[in-house]
Amino acid sequence: MTPYGSSTSPSGPGPGSTPARSSRPARPEKAPLLVLQSDGALHGYDITTGKRTARTKPLLTGGKGAGADGSAPVIEVDRSRAYVNDPEGKKVFEIDYNDGLRVARSFDLDVQPVLMAETGR
């Protein structure tokens, strides 16, 4: 089993499913549950039905799991966007979770983004 679990079930996280990371946006009644699955893609699930509502293309470089230094991807969520880091690919993705998990922007970095902190809330 990888650090991200073994399930990539399109019907949502369920018994035996161990997502890499999951996070809930600020307005849970309207926003999807965000799950970074073992396929390296961010998945959105309706919290009422459990059905997958959206999926990004794979965001993580070099497969799945933590990097050689133990760094792992993180989902940071604010009121309208989610941010996913790709330590191996030296990149951070800004995701509009209210628009079908659209990648709004990506930031290419000179360093591995192993820690993320939001400022200016």
Biotite code that builds the C-alpha atoms (Angstrom):
import biotite.structure as struc

atoms = struc.array([
    struc.Atom([0.000, 0.000, 0.000], chain_id="A", res_id=1, res_name="MET", atom_name="CA", element="C"),
    struc.Atom([1.309, 3.427, -0.893], chain_id="A", res_id=2, res_name="THR", atom_name="CA", element="C"),
    struc.Atom([1.127, 6.408, 1.493], chain_id="A", res_id=3, res_name="PRO", atom_name="CA", element="C"),
    struc.Atom([-1.925, 7.464, -0.517], chain_id="A", res_id=4, res_name="TYR", atom_name="CA", element="C"),
    struc.Atom([-3.925, 4.306, 0.003], chain_id="A", res_id=5, res_name="GLY", atom_name="CA", element="C"),
    struc.Atom([-5.131, 1.823, -2.501], chain_id="A", res_id=6, res_name="SER", atom_name="CA", element="C"),
    struc.Atom([-8.530, 3.002, -3.676], chain_id="A", res_id=7, res_name="SER", atom_name="CA", element="C"),
    struc.Atom([-9.298, 5.105, -6.713], chain_id="A", res_id=8, res_name="THR", atom_name="CA", element="C"),
    struc.Atom([-12.983, 4.241, -6.689], chain_id="A", res_id=9, res_name="SER", atom_name="CA", element="C"),
    struc.Atom([-15.016, 6.670, -8.820], chain_id="A", res_id=10, res_name="PRO", atom_name="CA", element="C"),
    struc.Atom([-17.949, 6.273, -6.442], chain_id="A", res_id=11, res_name="SER", atom_name="CA", element="C"),
    struc.Atom([-16.112, 8.070, -3.657], chain_id="A", res_id=12, res_name="GLY", atom_name="CA", element="C"),
    struc.Atom([-14.170, 7.276, -0.555], chain_id="A", res_id=13, res_name="PRO", atom_name="CA", element="C"),
    struc.Atom([-15.596, 4.226, 1.115], chain_id="A", res_id=14, res_name="GLY", atom_name="CA", element="C"),
    struc.Atom([-14.622, 1.209, 3.134], chain_id="A", res_id=15, res_name="PRO", atom_name="CA", element="C"),
    struc.Atom([-11.039, 0.286, 2.370], chain_id="A", res_id=16, res_name="GLY", atom_name="CA", element="C"),
    struc.Atom([-10.362, 3.633, 0.727], chain_id="A", res_id=17, res_name="SER", atom_name="CA", element="C"),
    struc.Atom([-7.497, 5.616, 2.147], chain_id="A", res_id=18, res_name="THR", atom_name="CA", element="C"),
    struc.Atom([-7.154, 8.961, 0.387], chain_id="A", res_id=19, res_name="PRO", atom_name="CA", element="C"),
    struc.Atom([-3.858, 10.802, 0.432], chain_id="A", res_id=20, res_name="ALA", atom_name="CA", element="C"),
    struc.Atom([-5.348, 13.929, 1.882], chain_id="A", res_id=21, res_name="ARG", atom_name="CA", element="C"),
    struc.Atom([-8.818, 15.337, 2.222], chain_id="A", res_id=22, res_name="SER", atom_name="CA", element="C"),
    struc.Atom([-10.115, 18.741, 3.104], chain_id="A", res_id=23, res_name="SER", atom_name="CA", element="C"),
    struc.Atom([-13.371, 20.643, 3.403], chain_id="A", res_id=24, res_name="ARG", atom_name="CA", element="C"),
    struc.Atom([-13.839, 24.192, 2.137], chain_id="A", res_id=25, res_name="PRO", atom_name="CA", element="C"),
    struc.Atom([-15.229, 27.008, 4.311], chain_id="A", res_id=26, res_name="ALA", atom_name="CA", element="C"),
    struc.Atom([-18.865, 26.576, 3.155], chain_id="A", res_id=27, res_name="ARG", atom_name="CA", element="C"),
    struc.Atom([-19.453, 22.853, 3.575], chain_id="A", res_id=28, res_name="PRO", atom_name="CA", element="C"),
    struc.Atom([-23.111, 23.001, 2.528], chain_id="A", res_id=29, res_name="GLU", atom_name="CA", element="C"),
    struc.Atom([-22.174, 24.054, -1.021], chain_id="A", res_id=30, res_name="LYS", atom_name="CA", element="C"),
    struc.Atom([-18.623, 22.896, -1.570], chain_id="A", res_id=31, res_name="ALA", atom_name="CA", element="C"),
    struc.Atom([-17.311, 19.424, -2.402], chain_id="A", res_id=32, res_name="PRO", atom_name="CA", element="C"),
    struc.Atom([-15.193, 17.232, -0.202], chain_id="A", res_id=33, res_name="LEU", atom_name="CA", element="C"),
    struc.Atom([-11.715, 17.427, -1.755], chain_id="A", res_id=34, res_name="LEU", atom_name="CA", element="C"),
    struc.Atom([-9.638, 14.254, -1.861], chain_id="A", res_id=35, res_name="VAL", atom_name="CA", element="C"),
    struc.Atom([-6.165, 13.804, -3.323], chain_id="A", res_id=36, res_name="LEU", atom_name="CA", element="C"),
    struc.Atom([-6.332, 10.186, -4.437], chain_id="A", res_id=37, res_name="GLN", atom_name="CA", element="C"),
    struc.Atom([-3.609, 7.654, -5.199], chain_id="A", res_id=38, res_name="SER", atom_name="CA", element="C"),
    struc.Atom([-3.854, 8.487, -8.909], chain_id="A", res_id=39, res_name="ASP", atom_name="CA", element="C"),
    struc.Atom([-2.313, 11.916, -8.169], chain_id="A", res_id=40, res_name="GLY", atom_name="CA", element="C"),
    struc.Atom([-5.519, 13.739, -9.117], chain_id="A", res_id=41, res_name="ALA", atom_name="CA", element="C"),
    struc.Atom([-7.747, 15.889, -6.936], chain_id="A", res_id=42, res_name="LEU", atom_name="CA", element="C"),
    struc.Atom([-11.283, 14.497, -6.743], chain_id="A", res_id=43, res_name="HIS", atom_name="CA", element="C"),
    struc.Atom([-14.408, 16.346, -5.603], chain_id="A", res_id=44, res_name="GLY", atom_name="CA", element="C"),
    struc.Atom([-17.278, 14.498, -3.914], chain_id="A", res_id=45, res_name="TYR", atom_name="CA", element="C"),
    struc.Atom([-20.801, 15.637, -3.078], chain_id="A", res_id=46, res_name="ASP", atom_name="CA", element="C"),
    struc.Atom([-21.057, 15.349, 0.703], chain_id="A", res_id=47, res_name="ILE", atom_name="CA", element="C"),
    struc.Atom([-24.742, 14.449, 0.557], chain_id="A", res_id=48, res_name="THR", atom_name="CA", element="C"),
    struc.Atom([-24.640, 11.664, -2.016], chain_id="A", res_id=49, res_name="THR", atom_name="CA", element="C"),
    struc.Atom([-20.995, 10.593, -1.840], chain_id="A", res_id=50, res_name="GLY", atom_name="CA", element="C"),
    struc.Atom([-20.806, 10.702, -5.635], chain_id="A", res_id=51, res_name="LYS", atom_name="CA", element="C"),
    struc.Atom([-17.742, 12.055, -7.381], chain_id="A", res_id=52, res_name="ARG", atom_name="CA", element="C"),
    struc.Atom([-18.602, 15.369, -9.030], chain_id="A", res_id=53, res_name="THR", atom_name="CA", element="C"),
    struc.Atom([-15.251, 16.375, -10.525], chain_id="A", res_id=54, res_name="ALA", atom_name="CA", element="C"),
    struc.Atom([-11.657, 15.268, -11.035], chain_id="A", res_id=55, res_name="ARG", atom_name="CA", element="C"),
    struc.Atom([-8.503, 17.049, -12.137], chain_id="A", res_id=56, res_name="THR", atom_name="CA", element="C"),
    struc.Atom([-5.843, 15.548, -14.336], chain_id="A", res_id=57, res_name="LYS", atom_name="CA", element="C"),
    struc.Atom([-2.998, 14.055, -12.275], chain_id="A", res_id=58, res_name="PRO", atom_name="CA", element="C"),
    struc.Atom([-1.241, 16.917, -10.487], chain_id="A", res_id=59, res_name="LEU", atom_name="CA", element="C"),
    struc.Atom([1.660, 15.068, -8.897], chain_id="A", res_id=60, res_name="LEU", atom_name="CA", element="C"),
    struc.Atom([4.984, 14.525, -10.630], chain_id="A", res_id=61, res_name="THR", atom_name="CA", element="C"),
    struc.Atom([6.667, 11.147, -10.553], chain_id="A", res_id=62, res_name="GLY", atom_name="CA", element="C"),
    struc.Atom([3.714, 9.139, -9.354], chain_id="A", res_id=63, res_name="GLY", atom_name="CA", element="C"),
    struc.Atom([2.321, 9.088, -5.907], chain_id="A", res_id=64, res_name="LYS", atom_name="CA", element="C"),
    struc.Atom([3.533, 9.082, -2.365], chain_id="A", res_id=65, res_name="GLY", atom_name="CA", element="C"),
    struc.Atom([5.928, 11.077, -0.328], chain_id="A", res_id=66, res_name="ALA", atom_name="CA", element="C"),
    struc.Atom([9.199, 12.242, -1.803], chain_id="A", res_id=67, res_name="GLY", atom_name="CA", element="C"),
    struc.Atom([12.559, 10.768, -0.875], chain_id="A", res_id=68, res_name="ALA", atom_name="CA", element="C"),
    struc.Atom([12.834, 13.334, 1.928], chain_id="A", res_id=69, res_name="ASP", atom_name="CA", element="C"),
    struc.Atom([9.434, 12.315, 3.356], chain_id="A", res_id=70, res_name="GLY", atom_name="CA", element="C"),
    struc.Atom([7.611, 15.349, 1.989], chain_id="A", res_id=71, res_name="SER", atom_name="CA", element="C"),
    struc.Atom([4.024, 14.717, 0.971], chain_id="A", res_id=72, res_name="ALA", atom_name="CA", element="C"),
    struc.Atom([1.440, 16.719, -0.944], chain_id="A", res_id=73, res_name="PRO", atom_name="CA", element="C"),
    struc.Atom([-0.858, 18.997, 1.052], chain_id="A", res_id=74, res_name="VAL", atom_name="CA", element="C"),
    struc.Atom([-4.282, 20.486, 0.309], chain_id="A", res_id=75, res_name="ILE", atom_name="CA", element="C"),
    struc.Atom([-4.726, 24.008, 1.705], chain_id="A", res_id=76, res_name="GLU", atom_name="CA", element="C"),
    struc.Atom([-8.272, 25.380, 1.372], chain_id="A", res_id=77, res_name="VAL", atom_name="CA", element="C"),
    struc.Atom([-9.648, 28.903, 1.648], chain_id="A", res_id=78, res_name="ASP", atom_name="CA", element="C"),
    struc.Atom([-13.110, 30.346, 0.963], chain_id="A", res_id=79, res_name="ARG", atom_name="CA", element="C"),
    struc.Atom([-12.945, 30.006, -2.810], chain_id="A", res_id=80, res_name="SER", atom_name="CA", element="C"),
    struc.Atom([-9.776, 28.157, -3.799], chain_id="A", res_id=81, res_name="ARG", atom_name="CA", element="C"),
    struc.Atom([-7.769, 25.107, -2.873], chain_id="A", res_id=82, res_name="ALA", atom_name="CA", element="C"),
    struc.Atom([-4.002, 24.843, -3.202], chain_id="A", res_id=83, res_name="TYR", atom_name="CA", element="C"),
    struc.Atom([-2.177, 21.571, -3.829], chain_id="A", res_id=84, res_name="VAL", atom_name="CA", element="C"),
    struc.Atom([1.592, 21.322, -3.676], chain_id="A", res_id=85, res_name="ASN", atom_name="CA", element="C"),
    struc.Atom([3.697, 18.984, -5.794], chain_id="A", res_id=86, res_name="ASP", atom_name="CA", element="C"),
    struc.Atom([7.030, 18.787, -3.934], chain_id="A", res_id=87, res_name="PRO", atom_name="CA", element="C"),
    struc.Atom([8.675, 16.526, -6.530], chain_id="A", res_id=88, res_name="GLU", atom_name="CA", element="C"),
    struc.Atom([7.560, 18.743, -9.430], chain_id="A", res_id=89, res_name="GLY", atom_name="CA", element="C"),
    struc.Atom([8.399, 22.001, -7.595], chain_id="A", res_id=90, res_name="LYS", atom_name="CA", element="C"),
    struc.Atom([4.918, 23.334, -8.284], chain_id="A", res_id=91, res_name="LYS", atom_name="CA", element="C"),
    struc.Atom([1.795, 24.600, -6.499], chain_id="A", res_id=92, res_name="VAL", atom_name="CA", element="C"),
    struc.Atom([-1.649, 24.424, -8.123], chain_id="A", res_id=93, res_name="PHE", atom_name="CA", element="C"),
    struc.Atom([-4.496, 26.836, -7.400], chain_id="A", res_id=94, res_name="GLU", atom_name="CA", element="C"),
    struc.Atom([-7.823, 25.022, -7.853], chain_id="A", res_id=95, res_name="ILE", atom_name="CA", element="C"),
    struc.Atom([-11.249, 26.661, -8.187], chain_id="A", res_id=96, res_name="ASP", atom_name="CA", element="C"),
    struc.Atom([-13.369, 24.071, -6.416], chain_id="A", res_id=97, res_name="TYR", atom_name="CA", element="C"),
    struc.Atom([-16.611, 25.916, -7.276], chain_id="A", res_id=98, res_name="ASN", atom_name="CA", element="C"),
    struc.Atom([-15.876, 25.506, -10.995], chain_id="A", res_id=99, res_name="ASP", atom_name="CA", element="C"),
    struc.Atom([-15.470, 21.759, -11.447], chain_id="A", res_id=100, res_name="GLY", atom_name="CA", element="C"),
    struc.Atom([-11.970, 21.681, -9.887], chain_id="A", res_id=101, res_name="LEU", atom_name="CA", element="C"),
    struc.Atom([-10.610, 23.923, -12.619], chain_id="A", res_id=102, res_name="ARG", atom_name="CA", element="C"),
    struc.Atom([-6.870, 24.605, -12.327], chain_id="A", res_id=103, res_name="VAL", atom_name="CA", element="C"),
    struc.Atom([-6.970, 28.408, -12.108], chain_id="A", res_id=104, res_name="ALA", atom_name="CA", element="C"),
    struc.Atom([-3.193, 28.864, -11.943], chain_id="A", res_id=105, res_name="ARG", atom_name="CA", element="C"),
    struc.Atom([-0.034, 26.953, -11.301], chain_id="A", res_id=106, res_name="SER", atom_name="CA", element="C"),
    struc.Atom([3.170, 28.266, -9.825], chain_id="A", res_id=107, res_name="PHE", atom_name="CA", element="C"),
    struc.Atom([6.529, 26.876, -10.963], chain_id="A", res_id=108, res_name="ASP", atom_name="CA", element="C"),
    struc.Atom([9.070, 27.194, -8.155], chain_id="A", res_id=109, res_name="LEU", atom_name="CA", element="C"),
    struc.Atom([12.824, 26.925, -7.739], chain_id="A", res_id=110, res_name="ASP", atom_name="CA", element="C"),
    struc.Atom([12.381, 24.996, -4.479], chain_id="A", res_id=111, res_name="VAL", atom_name="CA", element="C"),
    struc.Atom([10.353, 22.013, -3.349], chain_id="A", res_id=112, res_name="GLN", atom_name="CA", element="C"),
    struc.Atom([7.172, 23.362, -1.717], chain_id="A", res_id=113, res_name="PRO", atom_name="CA", element="C"),
    struc.Atom([7.090, 20.977, 1.244], chain_id="A", res_id=114, res_name="VAL", atom_name="CA", element="C"),
    struc.Atom([5.259, 23.383, 3.578], chain_id="A", res_id=115, res_name="LEU", atom_name="CA", element="C"),
    struc.Atom([2.411, 25.714, 2.754], chain_id="A", res_id=116, res_name="MET", atom_name="CA", element="C"),
    struc.Atom([0.859, 28.454, 4.874], chain_id="A", res_id=117, res_name="ALA", atom_name="CA", element="C"),
    struc.Atom([-1.917, 30.816, 3.911], chain_id="A", res_id=118, res_name="GLU", atom_name="CA", element="C"),
    struc.Atom([-1.631, 34.494, 4.776], chain_id="A", res_id=119, res_name="THR", atom_name="CA", element="C"),
    struc.Atom([-3.994, 37.430, 4.415], chain_id="A", res_id=120, res_name="GLY", atom_name="CA", element="C"),
    struc.Atom([-7.227, 35.742, 5.391], chain_id="A", res_id=121, res_name="ARG", atom_name="CA", element="C"),
])
